[in-house]
Amino acid sequence: MAEAIRLVTGDARRTDPLLDSLRLAAAEAGTAQVAVVLSSSGTPEVRWANAAALTLLALEPDEVLGHPVEALGRAIPGERPEWTTVVAEALASPAELGSPQWRGAMISTAYCAVSPVQVRITPAKNLGWIIGLRPVIDAEQQAEEARRESEHRFSALAEHAPVGIILSEAGVRLGYVNNRFAEITGKDHATLLSTHWLDCVHSEDLSSLLEGLDEVLDGYPVEVTVRLNPIADSQRWVQFRLSPVTTPRRAAGFIATVEDITARRAWEAQLAYQAGHDALTGLVNRRRLTETLDQLLTSRRRRDRDAAVLFCDLDEFKQINDTLGHDAGDRVLIEVGRRLTAAARDHDVVARIAGDEFVVLIREVNDLADAEAAAARQLTALEGPIRVAGEAIQITSSIGLALAGDFDTASGLLQAADRGMYEAKRSGRGLYRVTRSAQTSTAKPR
């Protein structure tokens, strides 16, 4: 520290016991940077400063030495403690050497911590002060800079985000929307601010979004999927992911990402359809049929359990594939599915479960005669020839009919109808056989 002390006087060779004492005290204090003594007029005057002090103050030696200590500082009313006030208070009640009490003040261009240490100089019995200075970080300024930096980063991220981003200023009133959200809604930014953005939501889905907003304003994160009002007759689906935002300076609000999931929902719908339907005919497949049967048989409503199953197998279909080819066979299967569907009632289910095997689920069967009438209609629907590859193909089908019992399962009911189909096939062509709870009856023609 002694090497760092810079004595700046008119004559550097002159010995000054007062300054020597102050330099010694500065070296012992370790953080001393400015030495102050009382002038002949009784004004605290700067008599010495080290290089670190001059750098911190951004002043030249002649701007420091010989000047009243108050002249080093500058006042910024309403923003920081005034240097003059802080120094006056500090000099009036200085700390003891080695135990500084730092006070914050604006000095020159730096916000510093000030710590005067009083030194009693003998034998002159004068008073002097060692004033330590150190730059400090203003917590408020730091917080403000951090806030601005955070807002800048958020804005840069949000404006280039692939999803919509919205931020409420209070409640459901929006104070910010990014470019992507404006694109999704087809509206300009100004139109979407305040509560006007809710006008973009489909009227049938608005209540579910409002319920989600109530939850997020209560402090819970929420996900809500809704439709937006169509643009150019195009229906759009979006998913809101809402998170609560509450600060001491802000009323309850939220931030949300908004993703356009129209394409994804269409893809999911397509996958769901393919999972439950036959690729060739578009009819329900075995999996979806079994699920539907399970739901009916376990329903508490009696009319749901009053059902029947028609198990249809085309007679000698293999010969069509062998003679005309599989393309012709596929066209026959498509036409069979169309005819079975046309002969069924609107609430019945027609399925292709394998190869040339079809099942018709008859819902709400009143009695056996009602189920038999349905079987006869299906046999009649298949009577007409099907023209394929320039030929008229006559087809017939064997049908097994099973009525649902109180304790039947989907697989048990299908197996019973399957047995009935084989009984009908052994008895001839274009027949159906009735079974109930795995008990078969005699073969019956259409």
C-alpha positions as CSV (number, residue, x, y, z in Angstrom):
1,M,0.0,0.0,0.0
2,A,2.9,2.4,0.8
3,E,4.2,2.0,-2.7
4,A,0.7,2.8,-4.1
5,I,0.4,6.1,-2.2
6,R,1.0,9.0,-4.3
7,L,2.0,12.3,-2.6
8,V,0.9,15.2,-4.8
9,T,2.1,18.5,-3.5
10,G,3.8,21.6,-4.8
11,D,7.2,20.2,-3.8
12,A,7.5,16.4,-3.6
13,R,10.8,16.8,-1.8
14,R,9.3,18.7,1.1
15,T,8.9,16.8,4.3
16,D,5.4,17.2,5.9
17,P,5.0,15.4,9.2
18,L,1.2,15.8,8.9
19,L,1.1,14.1,5.5
20,D,3.6,11.4,6.7
21,S,1.3,10.6,9.5
22,L,-1.7,10.4,7.2
23,R,0.2,8.2,4.8
24,L,1.1,5.8,7.6
25,A,-2.5,5.7,8.7
26,A,-3.6,5.0,5.2
27,A,-1.1,2.1,4.9
28,E,-2.4,0.6,8.2
29,A,-6.0,1.0,7.2
30,G,-5.3,-0.9,3.9
31,T,-8.2,0.7,2.0
32,A,-7.4,4.4,2.4
33,Q,-7.4,6.4,-0.8
34,V,-7.9,10.1,0.1
35,A,-6.4,12.1,3.0
36,V,-8.3,15.1,4.3
37,V,-7.2,17.7,6.8
38,L,-8.7,20.9,8.1
39,S,-7.5,24.0,6.3
40,S,-6.6,27.2,8.0
41,S,-10.2,28.3,7.5
42,G,-11.5,25.1,9.2
43,T,-12.7,23.5,5.9
44,P,-12.0,19.8,5.3
45,E,-9.5,19.9,2.4
46,V,-8.1,17.1,0.3
47,R,-4.3,17.0,0.8
48,W,-3.4,13.7,-0.7
49,A,-4.9,10.9,-3.0
50,N,-3.5,7.7,-4.3
51,A,-3.6,6.5,-7.8
52,A,-6.6,4.2,-7.2
53,A,-8.6,7.2,-5.9
54,L,-7.8,9.3,-8.9
55,T,-8.7,6.5,-11.3
56,L,-12.0,5.9,-9.4
57,L,-12.9,9.6,-9.4
58,A,-11.7,10.1,-13.0
59,L,-10.0,13.3,-12.0
60,E,-6.5,14.7,-12.4
61,P,-4.4,15.5,-9.3
62,D,-4.9,19.3,-9.7
63,E,-8.6,18.7,-9.7
64,V,-8.4,17.0,-6.3
65,L,-5.5,18.4,-4.2
66,G,-6.2,21.6,-2.3
67,H,-9.9,21.4,-3.0
68,P,-12.6,21.1,-0.3
69,V,-13.7,17.5,0.1
70,E,-17.3,18.5,-0.8
71,A,-16.2,19.6,-4.3
72,L,-15.3,16.0,-5.3
73,G,-18.9,14.9,-5.3
74,R,-21.9,15.8,-7.3
75,A,-25.5,15.8,-6.2
76,I,-28.2,13.9,-8.1
77,P,-31.5,15.0,-6.4
78,G,-34.0,12.3,-5.8
79,E,-31.8,9.5,-7.1
80,R,-28.8,9.0,-4.8
81,P,-27.6,10.3,-1.4
82,E,-25.7,13.6,-1.9
83,W,-22.0,13.4,-1.5
84,T,-21.9,16.6,0.6
85,T,-24.4,15.3,3.1
86,V,-22.8,11.9,3.4
87,V,-19.3,13.3,3.9
88,A,-20.5,15.8,6.4
89,E,-22.2,13.1,8.4
90,A,-19.3,10.7,8.0
91,L,-16.7,13.3,9.2
92,A,-18.9,14.2,12.2
93,S,-19.0,10.6,13.3
94,P,-16.0,8.8,11.8
95,A,-15.2,5.2,12.4
96,E,-12.3,3.9,14.3
97,L,-9.2,2.8,12.4
98,G,-9.7,-0.8,11.2
99,S,-13.5,-0.9,11.5
100,P,-14.9,1.2,8.6
101,Q,-18.6,2.0,8.4
102,W,-19.4,2.4,4.7
103,R,-22.0,4.9,3.5
104,G,-23.2,5.0,-0.1
105,A,-22.9,8.3,-2.1
106,M,-22.5,9.5,-5.6
107,I,-19.0,10.9,-6.1
108,S,-17.8,12.2,-9.4
109,T,-18.9,9.6,-12.0
110,A,-19.0,6.6,-9.6
111,Y,-21.4,5.4,-7.0
112,C,-19.1,4.7,-4.1
113,A,-19.1,3.5,-0.5
114,V,-17.4,6.1,1.7
115,S,-15.7,5.3,5.0
116,P,-13.9,8.2,6.8
117,V,-11.5,7.2,9.6
118,Q,-10.5,10.0,11.9
119,V,-6.8,10.2,12.8
120,R,-5.5,12.4,15.6
121,I,-2.1,13.8,14.6
122,T,0.5,14.5,17.1
123,P,2.4,16.6,18.2
124,A,0.5,19.1,16.1
125,K,-2.8,17.9,17.6
126,N,-4.5,18.4,14.3
127,L,-7.4,16.3,13.0
128,G,-7.3,14.4,9.8
129,W,-9.3,11.8,8.0
130,I,-8.6,8.9,5.8
131,I,-11.5,8.5,3.5
132,G,-11.8,5.1,1.9
133,L,-13.6,4.8,-1.4
134,R,-14.8,1.7,-3.2
135,P,-17.2,1.3,-6.1
136,V,-20.4,-0.6,-5.3
137,I,-23.1,-2.1,-7.3
138,D,-26.4,-0.3,-7.0
139,A,-29.0,-3.0,-6.3
140,E,-31.8,-1.0,-7.9
141,Q,-29.7,-0.1,-10.9
142,Q,-28.6,-3.7,-11.3
143,A,-32.2,-4.9,-11.0
144,E,-33.3,-2.4,-13.6
145,E,-30.6,-3.5,-16.0
146,A,-31.4,-7.1,-15.4
147,R,-35.0,-6.4,-16.1
148,R,-34.3,-4.6,-19.3
149,E,-31.9,-7.4,-20.4
150,S,-34.6,-10.0,-19.6
151,E,-37.2,-8.1,-21.5
152,H,-34.9,-7.8,-24.5
153,R,-34.1,-11.5,-24.5
154,F,-37.8,-12.4,-24.1
155,S,-38.8,-10.1,-27.0
156,A,-36.1,-11.5,-29.2
157,L,-37.1,-15.0,-28.4
158,A,-40.8,-14.4,-28.6
159,E,-40.8,-12.6,-31.9
160,H,-39.0,-15.5,-33.6
161,A,-40.7,-18.4,-31.7
162,P,-42.5,-21.0,-33.8
163,V,-45.5,-20.9,-31.5
164,G,-47.8,-18.0,-30.4
165,I,-46.9,-16.3,-27.2
166,I,-49.2,-14.0,-25.3
167,L,-48.8,-12.2,-22.0
168,S,-51.5,-10.6,-19.9
169,E,-51.1,-7.3,-18.3
170,A,-53.8,-8.0,-15.7
171,G,-56.5,-10.7,-15.6
172,V,-57.4,-11.8,-19.1
173,R,-56.4,-8.5,-20.7
174,L,-53.4,-9.0,-23.0
175,G,-50.5,-6.6,-23.0
176,Y,-48.3,-8.5,-25.5
177,V,-48.7,-10.8,-28.4
178,N,-46.0,-12.1,-30.7
179,N,-46.0,-12.3,-34.5
180,R,-46.9,-16.0,-34.6
181,F,-50.0,-15.5,-32.5
182,A,-51.1,-12.8,-34.9
183,E,-50.5,-15.2,-37.8
184,I,-52.5,-18.0,-36.2
185,T,-55.5,-15.8,-35.5
186,G,-55.3,-13.8,-38.7
187,K,-55.5,-10.5,-36.8
188,D,-53.2,-7.6,-36.3
189,H,-51.4,-7.0,-33.0
190,A,-53.5,-4.0,-32.0
191,T,-56.8,-5.9,-32.5
192,L,-55.6,-8.7,-30.2
193,L,-54.7,-6.6,-27.2
194,S,-56.9,-6.1,-24.2
195,T,-59.7,-8.7,-24.2
196,H,-60.4,-8.6,-27.9
197,W,-58.3,-11.7,-28.5
198,L,-61.2,-13.8,-27.0
199,D,-63.3,-12.9,-30.1
200,C,-61.1,-15.2,-32.1
201,V,-62.2,-18.3,-30.2
202,H,-65.0,-20.4,-31.5
203,S,-68.2,-19.7,-29.6
204,E,-68.7,-23.4,-28.7
205,D,-65.3,-23.6,-27.1
206,L,-65.1,-20.2,-25.4
207,S,-66.5,-21.5,-22.1
208,S,-63.8,-24.1,-21.8
209,L,-61.1,-21.5,-22.4
210,L,-62.6,-19.2,-19.8
211,E,-62.7,-22.0,-17.3
212,G,-59.0,-22.5,-18.0
213,L,-58.3,-18.8,-17.5
214,D,-60.0,-18.9,-14.2
215,E,-57.7,-21.7,-13.1
216,V,-54.5,-20.1,-14.2
217,L,-55.5,-16.8,-12.5
218,D,-55.9,-18.8,-9.3
219,G,-52.3,-19.9,-9.7
220,Y,-52.5,-23.2,-11.5
221,P,-51.0,-24.1,-14.9
222,V,-53.5,-25.2,-17.4
223,E,-53.7,-26.7,-20.9
224,V,-56.8,-26.0,-23.1
225,T,-57.5,-27.1,-26.6
226,V,-60.0,-25.0,-28.5
227,R,-61.1,-24.1,-32.0
228,L,-60.6,-20.7,-33.5
229,N,-63.1,-19.0,-35.8
230,P,-62.4,-20.1,-39.4
231,I,-60.2,-18.1,-41.7
232,A,-61.2,-18.6,-45.4
233,D,-63.5,-21.5,-44.4
234,S,-60.5,-23.3,-42.8
235,Q,-61.2,-24.7,-39.3
236,R,-58.2,-24.4,-37.0
237,W,-57.4,-26.0,-33.6
238,V,-55.0,-24.5,-31.1
239,Q,-53.6,-25.6,-27.8
240,F,-53.1,-23.0,-25.0
241,R,-50.5,-23.8,-22.4
242,L,-51.2,-21.2,-19.7
243,S,-48.9,-20.5,-16.7
244,P,-49.7,-18.0,-13.9
245,V,-47.6,-14.9,-13.6
246,T,-47.9,-12.9,-10.4
247,T,-45.4,-10.3,-9.0
248,P,-45.5,-7.7,-6.3
249,R,-45.9,-5.0,-8.9
250,R,-48.4,-6.9,-11.1
251,A,-51.9,-8.2,-10.5
252,A,-52.6,-11.8,-11.2
253,G,-52.0,-12.6,-14.9
254,F,-50.6,-15.3,-17.1
255,I,-48.2,-16.1,-19.9
256,A,-49.2,-18.7,-22.5
257,T,-47.9,-20.4,-25.6
258,V,-50.4,-21.1,-28.4
259,E,-49.7,-23.9,-30.8
260,D,-51.6,-24.5,-34.0
261,I,-52.4,-28.2,-33.9
262,T,-54.8,-28.3,-36.8
263,A,-52.4,-30.5,-38.9
264,R,-51.6,-32.7,-35.9
265,R,-55.2,-33.3,-35.1
266,A,-56.0,-34.2,-38.7
267,W,-53.1,-36.6,-38.7
268,E,-54.2,-38.1,-35.3
269,A,-57.7,-38.4,-36.6
270,Q,-56.4,-40.2,-39.7
271,L,-54.3,-42.6,-37.6
272,A,-57.3,-43.2,-35.3
273,Y,-59.5,-43.9,-38.3
274,Q,-56.9,-46.3,-39.8
275,A,-56.6,-48.1,-36.5
276,G,-60.3,-48.8,-36.4
277,H,-61.1,-49.3,-40.1
278,D,-60.4,-51.7,-42.9
279,A,-58.0,-50.1,-45.4
280,L,-59.7,-51.7,-48.5
281,T,-63.4,-51.2,-47.8
282,G,-63.4,-48.4,-45.2
283,L,-65.6,-50.6,-42.9
284,V,-65.0,-51.0,-39.2
285,N,-62.3,-53.6,-38.5
286,R,-62.2,-56.4,-36.0
287,R,-60.6,-54.3,-33.3
288,R,-63.1,-51.5,-33.5
289,L,-66.0,-54.0,-33.8
290,T,-64.8,-55.9,-30.6
291,E,-64.6,-52.6,-28.7
292,T,-68.1,-51.6,-29.8
293,L,-69.5,-55.0,-28.8
294,D,-67.8,-54.8,-25.4
295,Q,-69.4,-51.4,-24.8
296,L,-72.8,-52.7,-25.7
297,L,-72.7,-55.9,-23.7
298,T,-71.4,-54.1,-20.6
299,S,-73.9,-51.2,-20.9
300,R,-76.4,-50.7,-18.1
301,R,-79.1,-50.0,-20.6
302,R,-81.1,-53.0,-21.6
303,R,-81.7,-51.9,-25.1
304,D,-77.9,-51.8,-25.7
305,R,-77.5,-55.4,-24.7
306,D,-80.4,-56.5,-27.0
307,A,-78.1,-57.0,-29.9
308,A,-77.4,-59.6,-32.6
309,V,-74.4,-60.5,-34.7
310,L,-74.5,-61.6,-38.4
311,F,-71.3,-63.4,-39.4
312,C,-71.1,-63.3,-43.2
313,D,-68.7,-65.4,-45.3
314,L,-68.7,-65.3,-49.1
315,D,-69.3,-68.6,-50.8
316,E,-66.4,-69.8,-53.0
317,F,-64.6,-66.5,-53.0
318,K,-61.2,-68.1,-53.5
319,Q,-62.3,-69.1,-57.0
320,I,-62.7,-65.4,-57.9
321,N,-59.2,-64.6,-56.8
322,D,-57.8,-67.7,-58.6
323,T,-59.5,-67.0,-61.9
324,L,-59.8,-63.2,-62.2
325,G,-57.0,-62.1,-59.9
326,H,-56.7,-60.3,-56.6
327,D,-57.6,-56.9,-58.0
328,A,-60.9,-58.3,-59.2
329,G,-61.4,-59.9,-55.8
330,D,-60.7,-56.6,-54.0
331,R,-63.4,-54.9,-56.2
332,V,-65.9,-57.7,-55.2
333,L,-65.1,-57.2,-51.5
334,I,-65.6,-53.4,-51.8
335,E,-69.0,-53.9,-53.5
336,V,-70.0,-56.5,-50.9
337,G,-69.2,-54.0,-48.1
338,R,-71.2,-51.3,-49.9
339,R,-74.2,-53.6,-50.2
340,L,-74.1,-54.8,-46.7
341,T,-74.0,-51.2,-45.5
342,A,-76.9,-50.2,-47.7
343,A,-79.0,-53.0,-46.3
344,A,-78.2,-52.2,-42.6
345,R,-79.9,-49.6,-40.5
346,D,-78.2,-46.3,-39.7
347,H,-77.3,-47.3,-36.1
348,D,-76.1,-50.8,-37.1
349,V,-72.3,-51.5,-37.6
350,V,-70.9,-53.2,-40.6
351,A,-67.3,-54.6,-40.3
352,R,-64.8,-56.5,-42.4
353,I,-62.8,-58.6,-40.0
354,A,-60.7,-60.7,-42.3
355,G,-60.5,-61.8,-46.0
356,D,-64.0,-62.3,-47.2
357,E,-65.5,-62.4,-43.7
358,F,-67.9,-59.6,-42.8
359,V,-69.9,-58.9,-39.6
360,V,-73.1,-56.9,-39.2
361,L,-73.8,-55.8,-35.7
362,I,-77.6,-55.3,-35.3
363,R,-78.4,-53.0,-32.4
364,E,-81.6,-52.8,-30.4
365,V,-83.1,-56.2,-31.6
366,N,-86.7,-56.6,-30.4
367,D,-86.8,-60.4,-30.8
368,L,-85.5,-63.3,-32.9
369,A,-87.8,-62.5,-35.8
370,D,-86.3,-59.0,-35.9
371,A,-82.8,-60.4,-36.2
372,E,-83.8,-63.0,-38.8
373,A,-85.4,-60.2,-40.9
374,A,-82.0,-58.4,-40.8
375,A,-80.2,-61.6,-42.0
376,A,-82.7,-62.0,-44.8
377,R,-82.2,-58.4,-46.0
378,Q,-78.4,-59.0,-46.1
379,L,-78.8,-62.2,-48.2
380,T,-81.1,-60.4,-50.6
381,A,-78.7,-57.4,-50.9
382,L,-75.9,-59.8,-52.1
383,E,-78.0,-61.5,-54.8
384,G,-77.4,-59.2,-57.7
385,P,-74.4,-59.9,-60.0
386,I,-71.3,-57.8,-59.6
387,R,-69.5,-56.8,-62.8
388,V,-65.8,-57.1,-62.6
389,A,-63.2,-57.3,-65.4
390,G,-66.0,-57.4,-68.0
391,E,-67.8,-60.3,-66.3
392,A,-70.9,-60.5,-64.2
393,I,-70.1,-62.4,-61.1
394,Q,-72.9,-64.0,-59.1
395,I,-72.0,-64.3,-55.4
396,T,-73.8,-65.7,-52.4
397,S,-73.0,-65.7,-48.6
398,S,-73.4,-68.0,-45.7
399,I,-74.5,-66.2,-42.5
400,G,-74.4,-67.2,-38.9
401,L,-76.8,-65.3,-36.6
402,A,-76.2,-65.1,-32.8
403,L,-78.4,-63.3,-30.3
404,A,-76.6,-61.7,-27.4
405,G,-77.3,-63.3,-24.0
406,D,-77.0,-61.7,-20.6
407,F,-73.6,-63.1,-19.9
408,D,-72.1,-63.1,-23.4
409,T,-68.7,-61.4,-24.2
410,A,-67.7,-59.9,-27.5
411,S,-65.4,-62.8,-28.3
412,G,-68.0,-65.4,-27.2
413,L,-70.7,-63.8,-29.3
414,L,-68.5,-63.7,-32.4
415,Q,-67.5,-67.3,-31.9
416,A,-71.1,-68.4,-31.7
417,A,-72.0,-66.5,-34.9
418,D,-68.9,-68.0,-36.6
419,R,-70.1,-71.5,-35.7
420,G,-73.5,-70.7,-37.1
421,M,-71.9,-69.5,-40.3
422,Y,-70.1,-72.8,-40.8
423,E,-73.3,-74.7,-40.1
424,A,-75.0,-72.7,-42.8
425,K,-72.2,-73.2,-45.3
426,R,-72.3,-77.0,-44.8
427,S,-76.1,-76.9,-45.4
428,G,-75.8,-75.1,-48.8
429,R,-75.4,-71.6,-50.2
430,G,-77.3,-68.4,-49.4
431,L,-78.4,-69.6,-46.0
432,Y,-78.3,-68.3,-42.4
433,R,-78.3,-70.3,-39.2
434,V,-79.5,-68.9,-35.9
435,T,-77.5,-69.5,-32.6
436,R,-78.0,-68.2,-29.1
437,S,-75.5,-68.6,-26.3
438,A,-73.6,-71.1,-28.4
439,Q,-76.7,-73.3,-29.0
440,T,-77.5,-73.7,-32.6
441,S,-80.8,-74.4,-34.3
442,T,-81.7,-75.8,-37.6
443,A,-80.5,-74.2,-40.8
444,K,-82.9,-71.7,-42.3
445,P,-83.0,-70.4,-45.9
446,R,-83.4,-66.7,-46.6
